[in-house]
Amino acid sequence: MKKILISAYAVSPIRGSECAVGWEITKRLGKYFDVTVLVCENTPSNTQHYKEIQEYIKVNGSIENVHFIPIKMPRTSKKYTLLHDLGFWPAYYWGYKCWQKEAYRIALNLHAQKNFDITYQLNMIGFREPGYLWKLNVPFIWGPTNGFHSIPFRFINYFNGKEFLLQTLKHIANEFQISIAKRAKKAAIKAEIIWCVDEIALKKLIQWQGKAELMQETGLSTIPDHSKSNRYFDGVRCLNLVWSGMITTGKALSILIDALTQVKDLNFHLTVIGDGPLSPTLKKKAGSLKDKITWTGWLQKNEAIKKVNESDLLIHTSLKEGTPHSILEALGMGVPVICHDTCGMGAVIDEMNGFKIPYIDATTSINKIANILLKIIDNPNILNDRYNSIWTTTTDLTWDSKVKKIAIKIDEILN
C-alpha cells in the first residue's frame, strides 16, 4: 500500500468540529492507504486527544492501516497559551506553529524510516498555518482549508459600539494576515491539490498558484434514509423554525429577530438552541415577539437534534463560517435551510434543499428572510417541494463520499 503521512493536530472520536474532521477523514483513509497520523497529545487547554483515541481503540479495536503518533506541545508554546488566555487571540497561532515545528522534526525521522509516498496537511483548517510537511521531498496535499473570508464592512455597519470596533479590527487583521502569508503561499505552490471550503478560498489559492478544488470540511456519517421522512406543511398550522449556535455577533441572530419582527403576525414559532454573550441583549430585543420564541440554552446533542428534527425549517444567519455541521445534520433529517450565500454553507445550499440569502447587507438579509416566510405561508408548496427534492443533495455530503474523492485524487497524483 502507498504510505501517507498526515499532520492532524486535532483528532478525537468523541468531539466535534476540527476533531471530527481529523478523526472521520484519517480513519477512513486506512481503507485505501497505510496511514500515519501526527496528532497533538494534549492541547494547551488539556484536551487529551491521544488518550481519547487510545480509549476508543481499547474498546473498539485498532483501525486498520491507521497509526497515530502523539506529539507533545513544546514547552515554548506555554507563554503563548498564557497570552491567549489573557485575551490576545493571535497568540493561539503562535503556539500552534510551535507544535507544527515539532511535528515536522519528528516527521523527518519517520520519513527516513518509512519513506512516505505523500504528505497531507489536514487540520487545523485555517490557511494561516500550513505546517511544514510540504518541505519533505514528496508530493504534498492540503485541506479542506478556509479562513480567507472577512465579514464585509457593509454588514459590520449593522453592529454598534464595541461589537462594531471588534469586527472592524478582525476584518483589518484578517486582510493583513492574508497579504503577508508567505509560508502559506509557498505551501500552496508546492501542493498537488488544495481542497477549499468556499469560493473565496478557492479564488485566493488559485491566485497563489495553487491547484484548488471545492470540498466542505465536514460530513454526514451515513447516507440519509428519505423513506423515513413524511414532512409536509399545509400553511395553516404553526410554522416551526429553529436556529442553533453560539449567540455572538458573527452568528447574527439579531438579523433573524429583526426579520421575524417584520412578520410577527404570521403563525410561526422559533426555537433558539444555544447561548452566548449576546443572549441577554437579544432576548430584550425580541421582547415584542412574546411567546413566539423559546430560548432553550445549550442542549445535549441528542436533544438538539430532536429539536431540529421537529422543525419545518432551520434558519442559519451566520456571516462568517466554514460549513456548519448543524446545516448538514438538518439536511440529513430532511429539514431545509435558510442561510447566506457565502462561505461553505453557500456551497451546500441550493434551491433543492433550502433558500440562499444574497450576501449584500443586513437590511437585505432581514427583508429577504421575512419575504421567504411570507411566501411559504402563502404558498406551502414552496417548502414542500424542497422536502421532496432535498434527498438528491445529501449523498455527496457523507464522510465516505468525501474520503473516496480524496483517495482518488491521491491515486491520480501517485500513479
Secondary structure, DSSP 4 states (H G I P E B T S, - for coil): --EEEEEES---TT--HHHHHHHHHHHHHTTTSEEEEEEESS-TT---HHHHHHHHHHHH-PPTTEEEEEEPPPGGGHHHHHHHHTT-TTHHHHHHHHHHHHHHHHHHHHHHHH--SEEEEEES-BTT---SGGGSSS-EEEEEEB------HHHHTTS-HHHHHHHHHHHHHHHHHHHT-HHHHHHHHH-SEEEESSHHHHHHHHHTT--EEE--S--BSS---GGG------SSS-EEEEEES--STTTTHHHHHHHHHHTTTSSEEEEEEB--TTHHHHHHHGGGGGGGEEEEES--HHHHHHHHHT-SEEEE--SS-S--HHHHHHHHTT--EEEESSHHHHHH--TTTEEEEPSS-HHHHHHHHHHHHHHHHH-THHHHHHHHHGGGGTGGGBHHHHHHHHHHHHHHHH-
